[in-house]
Amino acid sequence: MSDYLNLSEKELREYVKANPQDEEAFQHFLSIMISKPGRVVVSTDEQLEAELKKRLVS
């Protein structure tokens, strides 16, 4: 069992940023982020703008 499994979400995010070579930790972090209901991940400013507009209209 790896140490990153015992970290809080915030600590894990910082760990992944500081250790980009740790693919297992990144995949664990990604699985946590994907599993959160209502969480939207955007990669570009255009995606962010589109998501905000969609939510403002609803």
Rosetta blueprint (number, residue, H / E / L):
1 M L
2 S L
3 D H
4 Y H
5 L H
6 N H
7 L L
8 S L
9 E H
10 K H
11 E H
12 L H
13 R H
14 E H
15 Y H
16 V H
17 K H
18 A H
19 N L
20 P L
21 Q L
22 D L
23 E H
24 E H
25 A H
26 F H
27 Q H
28 H H
29 F H
30 L H
31 S H
32 I H
33 M H
34 I H
35 S H
36 K L
37 P L
38 G L
39 R L
40 V L
41 V L
42 V L
43 S L
44 T L
45 D H
46 E H
47 Q H
48 L H
49 E H
50 A H
51 E H
52 L H
53 K H
54 K H
55 R H
56 L H
57 V H
58 S L
